[in-house]
Amino acid sequence: MSKDDLTAEASRVHGEAIVIDGMTNSGMTSAYFECIRKGGITATMIPVSVSAPFRKTIDQLSALLKLVDENREKVSIIRKSEDILEAKREGKLGLIFVLEDSRQLEDDLDLLRVFWALGIRRMQLVSIMQNSMGSGKRERHDSGLTTLGIRAIERMEQSGMLIDLCHCADRTFRDAMEVVKKPVVLSHSNPKGAYDHGNNVSDEQLSMVAKNGGVIGISGLPYFVAAQNPTIDQVMDHIDYVAKRIGIDHVGIGLAIFENHPLSFYDQFKPREHIYGPAPWKWPKGIETIESFPNLTEKLLERGYSEANVRKVLGDNFLRVFKEVWG
């Protein structure tokens, strides 16, 4: 197949597929919604809050809901799996509201039903440090899943909240996988087997995700992909690794791109430059912006993935998990 024919085929496949981005870190505005739509994305997971307390999180959610109200012609809130299919039919961008930590609960598990009622559909058990549920990958000592963490998982599954084990420290991850009964996601993670970074996940953890029926969203975060100057081909190496290791049914994409922020936004990351490098970060060459998301589809086809398997990676795998957890 010629380069032109490949590009044309990729454009067709991308345009027809359900495309789900497992994570965006970008600043949301009406103009940026258009950028995401130009990337051919059907639905994207948007963090309402990283680790803010409950009241601050409600304020952040209120601001996001106001933005959605102002853009009803182009976006919709995803509350169940069918909403994603409806967004595709209507040509809208589906927004999946998520929390990147469980600190927002302030140890009150009854607040899960409040967040559910307000549209939150995915929650990370921990962020990168310790909380009352367990330990993050950057915590000095991994204490494992706490008793409250066990109860939180049980309540999350009862409510239909999708559990995200991204950034869990090894023991906490293993403990959580022994408790969960429904599929989980790692919304924006990469395999250590492709690049050995402290935040990336081991082969053992990948196997646990496969056994659980879950999905790992391969990230474009440059410090997860390669030591320096990563490219889209190295992102593809991560996809290849997971697909070969645990099967194509467990691979998704969680690009986790940072765009549309003022430079002052990145000041919060300065204490962690030894982990992530100086911000703002450049996404891998070939996938530098959210609008270049279709380049991943072309690369998947170029590497010999069938159309059915390309669709799985682009969104069908995530959609399968959503159907099992949300209905």
Buried (B, 14 or more C-beta within 10 A) or exposed (E): EEEEEBBEBBBEBBEEBBBBBBBBBBEBEEEBBBBBBBBBBBBBBBBBBBBBEBEEBBEBBEEBBEBBEEBEEBBBBBBBBEBBBEBBEEEBBBBBBBBBBBBBBEEEBEBBEBBBEBBBBBBBBBBBBBBBBBBBBBBEEBBBBBEBBBEBBBBBBEBBBBBBBBBBBBBBBBBBBEBBEBBBBBBBBBBBBBBEBEBBBBBEBBBBBBEBBBBBBBBBBBBBBBEEEBBBBBBBBBBBBBBEBBEBBBBBBBBBBBBBEEEEBBEEBEEEEEBBBEBEBEBBBBBBBBBBBBBBBBBBBBBEBEBEBBBBBBBBBBBBBBBBBBE
